[in-house]
Amino acid sequence: MAVEVSDAPGAKRYEARVDGEAEVAGVAQYIRTKELVAFVHTEVSPEYEGRGVGAALVRTSLDEARAANLRVLATCPFYSGWIARHPEYQDLLYQSRSRVSD
């Protein structure tokens, strides 16, 4: 099974397709600024769950964030869990620099 992931900036999401099909197998929605990309929601169609579609979405989008020198805010639980299991991507995580406290 070949998973192809592409950015759909008009829809503010990455889309995954399997074996060249037109149907979208999964999406990763994001909010992007000049310095940061926040991944807010990931969804994989039930028939493709457990087949690497989600991982392909995360890996491709994080590789593109790295290439664009963007920090990553992983508010989506799937993204944060995946990054926690893949330390080679943890350097991308956004770290708040604010020193403000209550």
Chimera marker file (.cmm) of the C-alpha trace (Angstrom):
<marker_set name="trace">
<marker id="1" x="0.000" y="0.000" z="0.000" r="1" g="1" b="0" radius="0.5"/>
<marker id="2" x="1.499" y="3.351" z="-1.064" r="1" g="1" b="0" radius="0.5"/>
<marker id="3" x="0.428" y="6.460" z="0.845" r="1" g="1" b="0" radius="0.5"/>
<marker id="4" x="0.845" y="9.817" z="-0.889" r="1" g="1" b="0" radius="0.5"/>
<marker id="5" x="0.599" y="12.954" z="1.250" r="1" g="1" b="0" radius="0.5"/>
<marker id="6" x="0.183" y="16.457" z="-0.139" r="1" g="1" b="0" radius="0.5"/>
<marker id="7" x="-0.369" y="19.892" z="1.337" r="1" g="1" b="0" radius="0.5"/>
<marker id="8" x="-3.699" y="21.513" z="0.470" r="1" g="1" b="0" radius="0.5"/>
<marker id="9" x="-3.049" y="25.068" z="1.692" r="1" g="1" b="0" radius="0.5"/>
<marker id="10" x="-6.442" y="26.346" z="0.520" r="1" g="1" b="0" radius="0.5"/>
<marker id="11" x="-8.095" y="23.872" z="2.865" r="1" g="1" b="0" radius="0.5"/>
<marker id="12" x="-5.406" y="24.334" z="5.563" r="1" g="1" b="0" radius="0.5"/>
<marker id="13" x="-4.695" y="20.630" z="5.752" r="1" g="1" b="0" radius="0.5"/>
<marker id="14" x="-2.502" y="17.820" z="4.560" r="1" g="1" b="0" radius="0.5"/>
<marker id="15" x="-4.313" y="15.092" z="2.651" r="1" g="1" b="0" radius="0.5"/>
<marker id="16" x="-3.360" y="11.444" z="2.337" r="1" g="1" b="0" radius="0.5"/>
<marker id="17" x="-4.400" y="9.209" z="-0.524" r="1" g="1" b="0" radius="0.5"/>
<marker id="18" x="-3.732" y="5.494" z="-0.884" r="1" g="1" b="0" radius="0.5"/>
<marker id="19" x="-2.531" y="3.772" z="-4.040" r="1" g="1" b="0" radius="0.5"/>
<marker id="20" x="-3.297" y="6.760" z="-6.276" r="1" g="1" b="0" radius="0.5"/>
<marker id="21" x="-7.016" y="6.803" z="-5.442" r="1" g="1" b="0" radius="0.5"/>
<marker id="22" x="-8.934" y="10.082" z="-5.676" r="1" g="1" b="0" radius="0.5"/>
<marker id="23" x="-10.601" y="9.484" z="-2.306" r="1" g="1" b="0" radius="0.5"/>
<marker id="24" x="-8.911" y="11.160" z="0.672" r="1" g="1" b="0" radius="0.5"/>
<marker id="25" x="-7.920" y="8.509" z="3.220" r="1" g="1" b="0" radius="0.5"/>
<marker id="26" x="-6.893" y="10.935" z="5.950" r="1" g="1" b="0" radius="0.5"/>
<marker id="27" x="-6.322" y="14.595" z="6.773" r="1" g="1" b="0" radius="0.5"/>
<marker id="28" x="-4.242" y="16.653" z="9.184" r="1" g="1" b="0" radius="0.5"/>
<marker id="29" x="-5.658" y="20.136" z="9.745" r="1" g="1" b="0" radius="0.5"/>
<marker id="30" x="-3.333" y="22.978" z="10.644" r="1" g="1" b="0" radius="0.5"/>
<marker id="31" x="-3.006" y="26.684" z="11.370" r="1" g="1" b="0" radius="0.5"/>
<marker id="32" x="0.146" y="28.228" z="9.921" r="1" g="1" b="0" radius="0.5"/>
<marker id="33" x="1.939" y="31.503" z="10.618" r="1" g="1" b="0" radius="0.5"/>
<marker id="34" x="5.313" y="32.755" z="9.384" r="1" g="1" b="0" radius="0.5"/>
<marker id="35" x="7.084" y="31.082" z="12.320" r="1" g="1" b="0" radius="0.5"/>
<marker id="36" x="4.804" y="28.292" z="13.475" r="1" g="1" b="0" radius="0.5"/>
<marker id="37" x="2.501" y="25.544" z="12.308" r="1" g="1" b="0" radius="0.5"/>
<marker id="38" x="-0.079" y="24.213" z="14.761" r="1" g="1" b="0" radius="0.5"/>
<marker id="39" x="-1.506" y="20.786" z="14.007" r="1" g="1" b="0" radius="0.5"/>
<marker id="40" x="-5.008" y="20.822" z="15.461" r="1" g="1" b="0" radius="0.5"/>
<marker id="41" x="-6.815" y="17.728" z="14.188" r="1" g="1" b="0" radius="0.5"/>
<marker id="42" x="-6.004" y="14.476" z="12.421" r="1" g="1" b="0" radius="0.5"/>
<marker id="43" x="-8.570" y="12.102" z="11.021" r="1" g="1" b="0" radius="0.5"/>
<marker id="44" x="-8.151" y="8.830" z="9.122" r="1" g="1" b="0" radius="0.5"/>
<marker id="45" x="-11.061" y="7.040" z="7.466" r="1" g="1" b="0" radius="0.5"/>
<marker id="46" x="-11.972" y="3.885" z="9.398" r="1" g="1" b="0" radius="0.5"/>
<marker id="47" x="-11.065" y="1.576" z="6.506" r="1" g="1" b="0" radius="0.5"/>
<marker id="48" x="-7.491" y="2.936" z="6.561" r="1" g="1" b="0" radius="0.5"/>
<marker id="49" x="-6.898" y="3.006" z="10.315" r="1" g="1" b="0" radius="0.5"/>
<marker id="50" x="-3.856" y="1.066" z="11.487" r="1" g="1" b="0" radius="0.5"/>
<marker id="51" x="-2.308" y="1.015" z="8.004" r="1" g="1" b="0" radius="0.5"/>
<marker id="52" x="0.214" y="3.855" z="8.329" r="1" g="1" b="0" radius="0.5"/>
<marker id="53" x="-1.872" y="6.680" z="6.890" r="1" g="1" b="0" radius="0.5"/>
<marker id="54" x="-1.710" y="8.787" z="10.058" r="1" g="1" b="0" radius="0.5"/>
<marker id="55" x="2.027" y="8.229" z="10.412" r="1" g="1" b="0" radius="0.5"/>
<marker id="56" x="2.557" y="9.261" z="6.783" r="1" g="1" b="0" radius="0.5"/>
<marker id="57" x="0.575" y="12.459" z="7.383" r="1" g="1" b="0" radius="0.5"/>
<marker id="58" x="2.648" y="13.336" z="10.449" r="1" g="1" b="0" radius="0.5"/>
<marker id="59" x="6.037" y="12.447" z="8.982" r="1" g="1" b="0" radius="0.5"/>
<marker id="60" x="5.457" y="14.345" z="5.714" r="1" g="1" b="0" radius="0.5"/>
<marker id="61" x="4.052" y="17.446" z="7.397" r="1" g="1" b="0" radius="0.5"/>
<marker id="62" x="6.846" y="17.546" z="9.982" r="1" g="1" b="0" radius="0.5"/>
<marker id="63" x="9.507" y="17.081" z="7.315" r="1" g="1" b="0" radius="0.5"/>
<marker id="64" x="7.991" y="20.020" z="5.419" r="1" g="1" b="0" radius="0.5"/>
<marker id="65" x="7.854" y="22.117" z="8.615" r="1" g="1" b="0" radius="0.5"/>
<marker id="66" x="11.560" y="21.398" z="9.173" r="1" g="1" b="0" radius="0.5"/>
<marker id="67" x="12.401" y="22.347" z="5.584" r="1" g="1" b="0" radius="0.5"/>
<marker id="68" x="10.509" y="25.649" z="6.032" r="1" g="1" b="0" radius="0.5"/>
<marker id="69" x="12.182" y="26.361" z="9.414" r="1" g="1" b="0" radius="0.5"/>
<marker id="70" x="8.829" y="26.334" z="11.211" r="1" g="1" b="0" radius="0.5"/>
<marker id="71" x="8.284" y="25.427" z="14.838" r="1" g="1" b="0" radius="0.5"/>
<marker id="72" x="5.500" y="22.924" z="15.533" r="1" g="1" b="0" radius="0.5"/>
<marker id="73" x="2.699" y="23.190" z="18.064" r="1" g="1" b="0" radius="0.5"/>
<marker id="74" x="1.144" y="19.746" z="18.373" r="1" g="1" b="0" radius="0.5"/>
<marker id="75" x="-2.278" y="20.387" z="19.916" r="1" g="1" b="0" radius="0.5"/>
<marker id="76" x="-3.678" y="17.293" z="18.203" r="1" g="1" b="0" radius="0.5"/>
<marker id="77" x="-3.250" y="14.263" z="20.501" r="1" g="1" b="0" radius="0.5"/>
<marker id="78" x="-2.233" y="12.054" z="17.570" r="1" g="1" b="0" radius="0.5"/>
<marker id="79" x="0.587" y="14.447" z="16.632" r="1" g="1" b="0" radius="0.5"/>
<marker id="80" x="1.823" y="14.916" z="20.183" r="1" g="1" b="0" radius="0.5"/>
<marker id="81" x="1.824" y="11.159" z="20.815" r="1" g="1" b="0" radius="0.5"/>
<marker id="82" x="3.607" y="10.416" z="17.547" r="1" g="1" b="0" radius="0.5"/>
<marker id="83" x="6.288" y="13.036" z="18.202" r="1" g="1" b="0" radius="0.5"/>
<marker id="84" x="6.786" y="11.672" z="21.738" r="1" g="1" b="0" radius="0.5"/>
<marker id="85" x="7.588" y="8.261" z="20.185" r="1" g="1" b="0" radius="0.5"/>
<marker id="86" x="9.932" y="9.745" z="17.560" r="1" g="1" b="0" radius="0.5"/>
<marker id="87" x="12.641" y="11.789" z="19.302" r="1" g="1" b="0" radius="0.5"/>
<marker id="88" x="14.202" y="12.810" z="15.988" r="1" g="1" b="0" radius="0.5"/>
<marker id="89" x="11.273" y="15.246" z="15.573" r="1" g="1" b="0" radius="0.5"/>
<marker id="90" x="11.150" y="16.679" z="19.095" r="1" g="1" b="0" radius="0.5"/>
<marker id="91" x="13.493" y="19.533" z="18.200" r="1" g="1" b="0" radius="0.5"/>
<marker id="92" x="10.683" y="20.990" z="16.062" r="1" g="1" b="0" radius="0.5"/>
<marker id="93" x="8.372" y="21.524" z="19.023" r="1" g="1" b="0" radius="0.5"/>
<marker id="94" x="7.469" y="25.086" z="19.879" r="1" g="1" b="0" radius="0.5"/>
<marker id="95" x="8.768" y="26.233" z="23.248" r="1" g="1" b="0" radius="0.5"/>
<marker id="96" x="7.158" y="29.289" z="24.810" r="1" g="1" b="0" radius="0.5"/>
<marker id="97" x="9.772" y="31.921" z="25.608" r="1" g="1" b="0" radius="0.5"/>
<marker id="98" x="7.498" y="33.936" z="27.861" r="1" g="1" b="0" radius="0.5"/>
<marker id="99" x="8.689" y="34.383" z="31.437" r="1" g="1" b="0" radius="0.5"/>
<marker id="100" x="5.399" y="35.855" z="32.610" r="1" g="1" b="0" radius="0.5"/>
<marker id="101" x="3.885" y="34.180" z="35.652" r="1" g="1" b="0" radius="0.5"/>
<marker id="102" x="0.839" y="34.786" z="37.832" r="1" g="1" b="0" radius="0.5"/>
<link id1="1" id2="2" r="1" g="1" b="0" radius="0.2"/>
<link id1="2" id2="3" r="1" g="1" b="0" radius="0.2"/>
<link id1="3" id2="4" r="1" g="1" b="0" radius="0.2"/>
<link id1="4" id2="5" r="1" g="1" b="0" radius="0.2"/>
<link id1="5" id2="6" r="1" g="1" b="0" radius="0.2"/>
<link id1="6" id2="7" r="1" g="1" b="0" radius="0.2"/>
<link id1="7" id2="8" r="1" g="1" b="0" radius="0.2"/>
<link id1="8" id2="9" r="1" g="1" b="0" radius="0.2"/>
<link id1="9" id2="10" r="1" g="1" b="0" radius="0.2"/>
<link id1="10" id2="11" r="1" g="1" b="0" radius="0.2"/>
<link id1="11" id2="12" r="1" g="1" b="0" radius="0.2"/>
<link id1="12" id2="13" r="1" g="1" b="0" radius="0.2"/>
<link id1="13" id2="14" r="1" g="1" b="0" radius="0.2"/>
<link id1="14" id2="15" r="1" g="1" b="0" radius="0.2"/>
<link id1="15" id2="16" r="1" g="1" b="0" radius="0.2"/>
<link id1="16" id2="17" r="1" g="1" b="0" radius="0.2"/>
<link id1="17" id2="18" r="1" g="1" b="0" radius="0.2"/>
<link id1="18" id2="19" r="1" g="1" b="0" radius="0.2"/>
<link id1="19" id2="20" r="1" g="1" b="0" radius="0.2"/>
<link id1="20" id2="21" r="1" g="1" b="0" radius="0.2"/>
<link id1="21" id2="22" r="1" g="1" b="0" radius="0.2"/>
<link id1="22" id2="23" r="1" g="1" b="0" radius="0.2"/>
<link id1="23" id2="24" r="1" g="1" b="0" radius="0.2"/>
<link id1="24" id2="25" r="1" g="1" b="0" radius="0.2"/>
<link id1="25" id2="26" r="1" g="1" b="0" radius="0.2"/>
<link id1="26" id2="27" r="1" g="1" b="0" radius="0.2"/>
<link id1="27" id2="28" r="1" g="1" b="0" radius="0.2"/>
<link id1="28" id2="29" r="1" g="1" b="0" radius="0.2"/>
<link id1="29" id2="30" r="1" g="1" b="0" radius="0.2"/>
<link id1="30" id2="31" r="1" g="1" b="0" radius="0.2"/>
<link id1="31" id2="32" r="1" g="1" b="0" radius="0.2"/>
<link id1="32" id2="33" r="1" g="1" b="0" radius="0.2"/>
<link id1="33" id2="34" r="1" g="1" b="0" radius="0.2"/>
<link id1="34" id2="35" r="1" g="1" b="0" radius="0.2"/>
<link id1="35" id2="36" r="1" g="1" b="0" radius="0.2"/>
<link id1="36" id2="37" r="1" g="1" b="0" radius="0.2"/>
<link id1="37" id2="38" r="1" g="1" b="0" radius="0.2"/>
<link id1="38" id2="39" r="1" g="1" b="0" radius="0.2"/>
<link id1="39" id2="40" r="1" g="1" b="0" radius="0.2"/>
<link id1="40" id2="41" r="1" g="1" b="0" radius="0.2"/>
<link id1="41" id2="42" r="1" g="1" b="0" radius="0.2"/>
<link id1="42" id2="43" r="1" g="1" b="0" radius="0.2"/>
<link id1="43" id2="44" r="1" g="1" b="0" radius="0.2"/>
<link id1="44" id2="45" r="1" g="1" b="0" radius="0.2"/>
<link id1="45" id2="46" r="1" g="1" b="0" radius="0.2"/>
<link id1="46" id2="47" r="1" g="1" b="0" radius="0.2"/>
<link id1="47" id2="48" r="1" g="1" b="0" radius="0.2"/>
<link id1="48" id2="49" r="1" g="1" b="0" radius="0.2"/>
<link id1="49" id2="50" r="1" g="1" b="0" radius="0.2"/>
<link id1="50" id2="51" r="1" g="1" b="0" radius="0.2"/>
<link id1="51" id2="52" r="1" g="1" b="0" radius="0.2"/>
<link id1="52" id2="53" r="1" g="1" b="0" radius="0.2"/>
<link id1="53" id2="54" r="1" g="1" b="0" radius="0.2"/>
<link id1="54" id2="55" r="1" g="1" b="0" radius="0.2"/>
<link id1="55" id2="56" r="1" g="1" b="0" radius="0.2"/>
<link id1="56" id2="57" r="1" g="1" b="0" radius="0.2"/>
<link id1="57" id2="58" r="1" g="1" b="0" radius="0.2"/>
<link id1="58" id2="59" r="1" g="1" b="0" radius="0.2"/>
<link id1="59" id2="60" r="1" g="1" b="0" radius="0.2"/>
<link id1="60" id2="61" r="1" g="1" b="0" radius="0.2"/>
<link id1="61" id2="62" r="1" g="1" b="0" radius="0.2"/>
<link id1="62" id2="63" r="1" g="1" b="0" radius="0.2"/>
<link id1="63" id2="64" r="1" g="1" b="0" radius="0.2"/>
<link id1="64" id2="65" r="1" g="1" b="0" radius="0.2"/>
<link id1="65" id2="66" r="1" g="1" b="0" radius="0.2"/>
<link id1="66" id2="67" r="1" g="1" b="0" radius="0.2"/>
<link id1="67" id2="68" r="1" g="1" b="0" radius="0.2"/>
<link id1="68" id2="69" r="1" g="1" b="0" radius="0.2"/>
<link id1="69" id2="70" r="1" g="1" b="0" radius="0.2"/>
<link id1="70" id2="71" r="1" g="1" b="0" radius="0.2"/>
<link id1="71" id2="72" r="1" g="1" b="0" radius="0.2"/>
<link id1="72" id2="73" r="1" g="1" b="0" radius="0.2"/>
<link id1="73" id2="74" r="1" g="1" b="0" radius="0.2"/>
<link id1="74" id2="75" r="1" g="1" b="0" radius="0.2"/>
<link id1="75" id2="76" r="1" g="1" b="0" radius="0.2"/>
<link id1="76" id2="77" r="1" g="1" b="0" radius="0.2"/>
<link id1="77" id2="78" r="1" g="1" b="0" radius="0.2"/>
<link id1="78" id2="79" r="1" g="1" b="0" radius="0.2"/>
<link id1="79" id2="80" r="1" g="1" b="0" radius="0.2"/>
<link id1="80" id2="81" r="1" g="1" b="0" radius="0.2"/>
<link id1="81" id2="82" r="1" g="1" b="0" radius="0.2"/>
<link id1="82" id2="83" r="1" g="1" b="0" radius="0.2"/>
<link id1="83" id2="84" r="1" g="1" b="0" radius="0.2"/>
<link id1="84" id2="85" r="1" g="1" b="0" radius="0.2"/>
<link id1="85" id2="86" r="1" g="1" b="0" radius="0.2"/>
<link id1="86" id2="87" r="1" g="1" b="0" radius="0.2"/>
<link id1="87" id2="88" r="1" g="1" b="0" radius="0.2"/>
<link id1="88" id2="89" r="1" g="1" b="0" radius="0.2"/>
<link id1="89" id2="90" r="1" g="1" b="0" radius="0.2"/>
<link id1="90" id2="91" r="1" g="1" b="0" radius="0.2"/>
<link id1="91" id2="92" r="1" g="1" b="0" radius="0.2"/>
<link id1="92" id2="93" r="1" g="1" b="0" radius="0.2"/>
<link id1="93" id2="94" r="1" g="1" b="0" radius="0.2"/>
<link id1="94" id2="95" r="1" g="1" b="0" radius="0.2"/>
<link id1="95" id2="96" r="1" g="1" b="0" radius="0.2"/>
<link id1="96" id2="97" r="1" g="1" b="0" radius="0.2"/>
<link id1="97" id2="98" r="1" g="1" b="0" radius="0.2"/>
<link id1="98" id2="99" r="1" g="1" b="0" radius="0.2"/>
<link id1="99" id2="100" r="1" g="1" b="0" radius="0.2"/>
<link id1="100" id2="101" r="1" g="1" b="0" radius="0.2"/>
<link id1="101" id2="102" r="1" g="1" b="0" radius="0.2"/>
</marker_set>
